[in-house]
């Protein structure tokens, strides 16, 4: 007696896009392709950067909050102190401003998460 051929399950359209989670494990793949791995890593890094700079990086995990404090708030405060101390000098403020491009959004995200945690 012939067996019925099973139809493959339909996968959501986003899992068929290059770099989205689930693309590596699509039908007929092992998930170990280095190009697909790099594409998925790039997608995750881009999602993190977008959430960071649009101030939508949200977490309640205490370990992540401590990391955000140590990597965001502490360097921001140190750079503000350095900026005030070298205010009269010529070009010493340029590296300080460049450092704040990442640390300031991380600090703002930390405070938004911290105040949200205090409300709940």
C-alpha positions as CSV (number, residue, x, y, z in Angstrom):
1,X,0.0,0.0,0.0
2,X,1.5,3.3,-1.0
3,X,2.2,5.8,1.7
4,X,1.0,9.3,1.6
5,X,3.6,11.9,1.1
6,X,3.7,14.3,4.0
7,X,3.6,17.9,3.1
8,X,6.3,20.0,4.6
9,X,5.2,22.2,7.4
10,X,4.9,25.8,6.4
11,X,7.5,27.9,8.1
12,X,6.9,31.6,9.0
13,X,8.2,34.0,6.3
14,X,10.7,35.6,8.7
15,X,12.5,32.3,9.2
16,X,13.2,32.2,5.4
17,X,15.0,35.5,5.4
18,X,18.8,35.5,5.5
19,X,20.1,36.3,9.0
20,X,16.9,35.8,10.9
21,X,16.9,33.3,13.7
22,X,15.7,29.9,12.4
23,X,17.1,30.4,8.9
24,X,20.1,28.2,9.7
25,X,17.9,25.3,10.6
26,X,15.6,25.5,7.6
27,X,14.6,22.3,5.8
28,X,17.6,20.2,4.6
29,X,20.2,22.1,6.5
30,X,22.3,21.1,9.5
31,X,22.6,24.6,11.0
32,X,26.4,24.5,10.9
33,X,27.1,26.6,7.8
34,X,29.6,29.3,8.8
35,X,28.1,31.9,6.4
36,X,24.6,31.4,7.9
37,X,26.1,31.6,11.4
38,X,27.8,35.0,10.6
39,X,24.6,36.3,9.0
40,X,22.5,35.4,12.1
41,X,25.2,36.9,14.4
42,X,25.1,40.1,12.3
43,X,21.3,40.2,12.6
44,X,21.5,39.9,16.4
45,X,24.1,42.6,16.7
46,X,22.1,44.9,14.5
47,X,19.0,44.3,16.6
48,X,21.0,45.0,19.7
49,X,22.5,48.2,18.3
50,X,19.0,49.4,17.1
51,X,17.5,48.8,20.5
52,X,20.5,50.6,22.2
53,X,20.4,53.7,20.1
54,X,16.6,54.1,20.0
55,X,16.6,53.7,23.8
56,X,14.4,50.6,23.7
57,X,16.9,48.2,25.3
58,X,14.8,46.7,28.1
59,X,15.8,44.0,30.7
60,X,15.0,43.0,34.3
61,X,18.0,40.7,34.6
62,X,20.2,42.0,37.5
63,X,23.4,40.8,35.8
64,X,22.6,42.8,32.7
65,X,21.7,45.8,34.7
66,X,25.1,45.6,36.6
67,X,26.9,45.3,33.2
68,X,25.0,48.3,31.8
69,X,25.9,50.3,34.9
70,X,29.6,49.3,34.7
71,X,29.9,49.8,31.0
72,X,27.6,52.8,30.6
73,X,27.2,54.9,33.7
74,X,30.7,54.6,35.1
75,X,32.5,55.6,31.9
76,X,30.0,58.4,31.3
77,X,30.6,59.9,34.7
78,X,34.4,59.5,34.3
79,X,34.3,61.2,30.8
80,X,32.2,64.1,32.2
81,X,34.8,64.6,34.9
82,X,37.6,64.5,32.3
83,X,35.7,66.9,30.1
84,X,35.3,69.4,32.9
85,X,38.9,69.1,34.0
86,X,40.3,69.6,30.4
87,X,37.8,72.3,29.4
88,X,40.4,75.0,28.7
89,X,42.7,72.7,26.7
90,X,42.5,72.5,23.0
91,X,41.6,69.0,21.5
92,X,41.5,66.8,24.5
93,X,37.7,66.7,24.5
94,X,37.3,64.9,21.1
95,X,38.1,61.4,22.4
96,X,35.8,62.0,25.4
97,X,32.9,62.9,23.1
98,X,33.5,59.9,20.9
99,X,33.5,57.6,23.9
100,X,30.1,59.0,24.9
101,X,28.6,57.9,21.6
102,X,28.1,54.4,23.1
103,X,28.3,55.0,26.8
104,X,25.6,57.7,27.0
105,X,22.8,55.6,25.3
106,X,23.8,52.7,27.5
107,X,23.5,54.9,30.6
108,X,20.1,56.2,29.5
109,X,18.9,52.7,28.9
110,X,20.2,51.7,32.3
111,X,18.3,54.5,34.1
112,X,15.1,53.7,32.1
113,X,15.3,50.0,33.1
114,X,16.2,50.9,36.7
115,X,13.2,53.3,37.1
116,X,10.9,50.8,35.4
117,X,12.1,48.1,37.9
118,X,11.4,50.4,40.8
119,X,7.8,51.1,39.6
120,X,6.9,47.4,39.5
